[in-house]
Amino acid sequence: MKDLEARKADGSFFGLKRPDELPEFQAVLKRIQNAIDNKEKTVIYGDYDVDGITATTILKATLDELGLNPGFFVPSRYQEGYGLCVSRVHEFHKKGYSLIICVDNGVAAFDAIQEAKDLGMEVVVIDHHDLPEREIETPYLFHQTHSHFLSYNCSACSLSYFLASSLLHRDEPYFATLAGLAVFSDVMPLVGNNLIFAKLMKQFLNQEHYHNLTALLETDFPSYDDVNFKLIPCLNAPGRVGKEMMDTIRVVSYLLPSTTEEKKNTLKMKLISLNQQRKNVSASMTFHSELSSEHSYVVIQDSFSGLTGLVANKLMNEKKVPVLVFAPMENDPSLLVGSIRAPEGYSLLSFLHKNAGKFVAAGGHERACGITIKKEDYYIAATLFSTEVALQALNPVKKSDNLMISPEDLCEENYKILEMFMPFGEGFAKPTFELTIPREFFRIAPSGLVAYAMLNQGNSKVTMFQGFDVLKDPDRELLTLQGQISRSIFRNKSTIEFKVTAVK
């Protein structure tokens, strides 16, 4: 009951658990403050996903405000790959940097950090990824588990937020908004600080209308679904399909408050173009080496390893089974980069832990993770995966029951009650409802792509995107539908929408 009350409460800075008194946090804070005081030449090294990009933005903007004016670098997935590397350390050393701040990477950068140390440089690491057994050689590590800060995973962006807040001696709404985006982009559990940042993001987007963000959404009052399915994919697109070194760096520039409006408009068009490219590539992707069974689906896509996660998620929703999608690593075709997605009730971490020695690299969450393997080990990895999820399917975790509703329940008043429990996501799934209505209520749109039924004098509707055969069955007078509820706004008219996910 306490958890539900916390979920219904508004987001507030006062509710955040802060790391201010933790020794490791203080060590990092003092090292960065020392760099500020001494105008030390500093560079921020980020990551190409939304978490890494927003974390880089927060620290860059903070240190600019405090007069340090650090450099920043976000690697290309296709040219440099993930995490600080030795060659980049050498580049930083040649340019005279003495301090490197790694955000959303670094806990496994053993060789690079040792090389920096040997060259007389120091490295600060702000990271949230799983800790390897071996520890990196730096006294400056802020990590939610290692620093005894949180008992659950959080984004690197939120860890960067707390550093910025302490350095600036204030809570910055725009930074909290970025931290909220990272909660969803990195599929963080919606508890504690993660839940608060998610709620703060929604509040500030609707109150402040940050133009660089709302311009990508094409609305000043975005919903959580808008953020998840429009804004985050657009910000992620350069890291997924952009093959120029500057593509990911431009996203940070777009998010920085100091960037001129003229430059932001130019960068916005580049982001939109890359996002359209992402959609086009995803739609035309070809596959081979398919391995399909009753309980799993494994495949290799022809290119763009940055899109394996999106493709795996799409295939999982279509096939309703755990999915593993590989693609060749662009800068080393002898390796395959894979993304795994699984429906509710599966444990992908169990698969990773059981087979850790068989992967070149691995990491992730219970229902979303990634692995890298040698190309020659494809069939071994595919067999291990298929066997593991088949065993898990024999003992599934019971899913929550659908909630029965009537057509009259699809109203604004009830939607506002549902809104009180938002956001939904990892650890707090969006509820599924069950609705029974006459088949004759449905009409198929002229496009043939959607069927709909208008209810409650047009103030609510039911939409169906597949399974139209049941609408032509004269023996089915009533249809019992499973689905989820949302609000749609078209031409300033708000409609409560029941989106069908299955027909019973």
N, C-alpha and C positions, 0 to 999 in steps of 0.2 A: 504493500500500500504506500509506503514511504517513497519507493521508486516511482510510482505513478504520480504522486503529488509533485515530486521533483520534475517530472516530465511535463506536467501541466503548468509549472511556474515559468514566468518570463525569464529570458536570459539576463544575467546581471554580472558585471565585473566582480561584484562582492562575493559571488558564489564560487569563484575560481580558487582552486587549490594552487598555491604558489610555492616555488622552490627557494625562496629568498634566503632561508637559513641553512640550506644544504651546503656542506663544505665543497663539493665538486662544482656546484653552481657558482659559488663565491670565487673559486679559483679561476674559472673561465671569465667571470665578470671582471675580476681584477686584472686579468691578463689583457682583456680588450680595453679596459679603462687606461691601462698603462700605455697601450699603443696609441690611444687618443691623446693622452697627455704629452707623449713624446713625438707626435706626428710620424709614427712609424709607418713605413711603406707596407701596406697590407692588401691582401687580395682575398676575395670570397670565392670559394669553389663550390658550385651548386650541383644540381641534377636536372635532367631534362623533363621530368614530369611536373605536374601542378604543385605537388608538395615542395619539391626542390626549388622550383621557380618562385613560388610565393615566399619561401623561407629566405632565399637570396634577396628578393625585393625588400623584405622587412629589414634585414641587416644593412643592406646598401643604403636605404633611405635613412635609417637611424644614424649610421656612422657619417653620412653626408651632413645631416643636421648638426652633428657634434663636431664637424670640422675635419674629420679624418680623410674623407673623400677616397675610400678604398677602390681598388680595381675589382672587377668581378668577372667570372667566367662560368659559362654553362656548357658542358661538353655536348657534342653531337652523338647520339646513339650509334650512328652509322660510321662515324670517323674515329671517335676516341673511345666510345663505350662508357660504361658506368664506373664511377668512382675515380678518386685521385690516382694518377699513375706516375711512374718515375719520370717519363719524358716530360710531362707537364711541370713537375717539380723543377726540372732543369730549366725550362722556359721561364718559370717564375724567378728562379735564382739569377738568371742572366739579366732580367729586368730590374733586379735590385730589391725584390720583395723579401722581407725578413719574417713576416707572419702570414700564414695561410689559415683561413677559417673555412673548414669543410662543413657544409650543411646538407643534410639528407644523404650523407655518405661519409665514409671514413673509418668505421669501426673494424673494417677488414682490410684497410689499406696499409698492410704491414710494410711492404717493400718501399712504398712511396714515402711514408712517414719516416722510416729509418733513413732514407736517402736525404730527406729534408734536414733531419737531425745532423747527419754527417756533413752537410753543407753549411751548418750553422744557423739554420732556419728553425722556427717553432711552428707547431700545428695545433690549432684548436679544432676539436671535433664536436659537432652538434648533430646527433644522429639518433634514429629510433629503430633501426633495423636489428634483427636478432643478433645477439652477441656471440661471436665465435669463442671457442674454449681459450684460445690464445688472446692475450691483451695487447693492444697497440702501445707503442712506446711514446706516450705523451702524458703529461700531468694534467692536460686540459681537455677533459671529456665530460660533456653533459649529455646524459642518456637517461630516459625515464626509469629504466630498471637498474642500471649500474649505479646511478646517482641516488637510488632509493627514493625516487620522487613519486611514481605512480605504480599501481599494481596491474594496470592495463596498458595496452599500446596506445600511443598518441602520435600525431604527426610531427615531423621535424619542424614544420612551420610553427606549430604551437610552442615548441621549445624555444625557437627563435623569438617568438612573441614575448616570452617572459624576460629574455635578455634585453630586448628593446625596451620593454616597460621599465625595467630596473635602471637602464642607462639613461632614459629620458625622464624618469620619475613621473610617468603618467601612463594611463591606459589610452591607446590610440584606436579609435573606432575602425579606421580603415584597415589597420593591421589585424584587428580582431576579425574583420570580414574576410581577409585573406586566410586567416587560420581556420575559419569556418569552411571555406572552400576545400581546404586540404583534408578536413575530416571526411568529406564525401569522396574526394578524388582518390584517397588512399584507403577507403573502406574501413575506417576506424570504428571500433565499437561505440555505440551511442550512449555512453555513460559518462558521469563526472565532467571533467573539463571539456571533453569532446562534445557532449550534449550542449553545454553552455556556449561554446564557440559556434556550434551549428545554429543555435537560436539567435545569438548576437549577429551572425552573418545575415540572417533573414531580416532582422529588425533594421539593421543599418542599411542594407540594400534598399529597403522600402522607404526609409526615412531620408537618407542622404543622396540616393540615386547617383552613386558614383558613375560618372558618365562613361568611363572606359569599360566598365563592367556591363552596365545596362545597355550600352550600344551594341554589344555582342548578343544580348538577349532580345533586343528590340521591344523592351517593355520596362517601365519604371517600377513596376510592382511584380517582380518575379516570384514564382512559387518554388518550392523545393525541387519539384520535377523540372522546372526551367533550368535551375542551377545544375542539376545532375545530367540532364540530357541535351542541354544547349551550350551553357557557358563552359563547363569543365571540358567537354570534348573539343571545343574551339581552342581553349588554352593549351590543351594537350596535343593538338594536331601537329604543331611544329616538331615536337619531340618524337612523334610517331611516323610522320612521312617526310619531314623536312630533312634534306640531305646536305644542305649548306651549313657550314660551321656557325654562321650568324643567325640561323633560324631561331634557335632556342634562346640566344642572347637577346634577340629582339623582343621576346615576350616579357623579359624582365624590364626592358626599357619602356614597353607599353604600360606596365603596371606601376612604374615609378611615378610618384606624385610630381616630381620635378620636370618630367618630360613635357615639352610644349604641346599644346593642343594640335598644332599643325603637324608635328611629327607623329602624334598619337593617331591622327586620322590616316596618315600614310601606313603606319604599322597595323592599324585595324584592317585595312584592305588586304594586307599581306596575310594576316591571321585568317580572315574569311576565305581567302583563296586557298590556303593550305587546308583548311577544314573541308572545303568542297573537294579538294584532291583526296583527302582521307575518305570521304564518302564514295567517291568514284572508284578508288582503288579497292575499297572493301566490297563494293558491289560487283566488281569484275574479277575478283580473286579466283585463281584456279588451284586445284588441290591434287595431290597424288599420294600413293602409299597408304590408302585408307584402310583402317582396321575397325570394323564395326561389330558390336555384339548387343545383346539384350540390355546390358548394363553400362556400356561405355562406347565412346567414339573417339578415335585417334586419327590424326591426319597431318600431312605436311603441306603447307601453303607455299606458293612458288617464290614469294619475295616479301619484303617489308616486315621484318621481324618485329618492328614496333607496333604492328597491328594484331599480333597474335592474341592478345588479351581481349580486344574487341570482338574478333572473329570467334574466339572460344565462347564468349558470353552469348553471342548471337546463336551459335550452334547449340549451346546448352538449352536455351529457351525454346528452340525448335524441337530438339530431340528428347528433352526432359531427362537426360542422363548426364553423368560427369563427362567432360570433354577435355581432351589434350590436343592442342594445336601447336605444331612446330613450324619454324621457318629457318632457312639457312642464315647464319650470322654473316652479315655483309662483308666485314673485314677479315673473316676467317671461315670460308665455306666448309671446312672440315668439322665445324661445330653446328649444332642445331639449338636454337633458342625456342623454348616452349612455354606456353601459358596454359594453366589448368583452371577450369571453372567447374563447380559442382552445385547441384541444388541443395536445398536445406536437408539436413540429416546425414551429410557425409563429413568426414574429417580428412582433409588433404594433408594436414600436418602429420598425421599418422603415416601416410604414404611417404612423405619426405624423410621422416625420422627412420623408418624401417630400411630405406634404401639410400641413405645419405652418401655412402661410400661409392655409389655407382654414378653419381652426377659430378660434373665439373663445377657446377654452382647450383644453389637452390635457396628458396626462401619464400615467405608469404604468410597467408592466413588460412583459416580452416576451410574456406570455400573459394579462395582465389590465391593462386601461387604461381611461381615460375621456376623452371629448371633449365639448365644448359647441359647438353650431353654431346659426346662424340657422335658424328654422323653414323659411324659403323654400329653404334649401340642403339639405333632407333627401335628395332624390333624387340630388343631386350627390354628397353624402357616401356614400350607400348604394352608388352605382355605383363610386366610387373604392375603397371597402372591398371590394366583391365582386370587382373586377378584381384588386386586390392579392393577396387570399388565393387566388384561382384561379391566379395566376402562381406563388405559393409552393407550391401543391399539385402543380405539375408537377415540382418539385424538392424533394420532402419530405426532412426529416432522418430518417435511419434510426432507428427505435425499437428499444429493447433487446428481445432475444428473451425469450419466456416461459421460465420454469424448470420443467422436468418433475418432477412429484412423484407418489408413489403414495398410496393411502389411508392406509397405515401411517405416512407422513410427517407426517400431521396429528396431532401429539402434543405434549404439554406441553414435552418436552425440546427439540424443534425450534423451538417458539414462543419459548422463552427465548433461543435463538440469534438468532432474528429480532429480538427485542427489543433485543439488543445494538447493532443498527445503527439503531435508532430515535433521533430522529424522522425521518419521511419528509416531504417537502414540496418547496418550490421548489429546484431544482438537485439533488435527490436523491429521485427519484420512488419511490413505494411499489412494490415488485416485483410483477409479475403472474406467477402460476403456472398450470400446465396439468395437469389431473387427468382421468383416464379411469376411469369407474365404470359398472356396469350400469344401464340405464334403470329396471329393475324395483325398484331400491333406493328410488326416489323416491315420495313421497306428497304429494298436494296438500292443504293445510290446508282445513278447513271454510269458512274465510272466502273461499277462492279467490284470495287475494292473494299467497300464497307457497307454494312447493313445497320440500320438504326431504328429505334422505337422512341417516339416522343411521349413523355408522361407528364402528368400534373400540369396540364394546360401549357406545355412547352417549357416549363421551368426546369425540367430534368429530362435526361435522355439515356438510352442504353445503346452502346455501340459495339458492334461485332466485326472483327477483321478477318475471320476465317470460319469454316464450319457452316457455310451457307446452305448446305444440303438439307439440314434439319428444317429450314424455312420452307422447303418445297414438299415436305412429308405431310400429307393430309391426315395421317394418324396421330400427329403430334399437335394436339390442340393447345397444350400448355408446355412452355419451355422452362426448365429449371436451370438457371445460369449461375456460374461462379465468376466472381470478378472483384475489381477494386474500384473505389470511389475517388473521384477528383473533381476539381472545378475547372471548367473551360470558359474563357472569355473571348467573345467574338463580336466586334463592332460595339464594344462597351456593354454587351449583354452577358450576364453571368448565368451559366447553366451548370447544374450538378450532374455529373456524368458517371455512369456505371460502365466501366470498360470490361467486357467479357473476356475471361481467360480460358474458360472451359464450359461445355454444355454437358449436363448430367444425362 
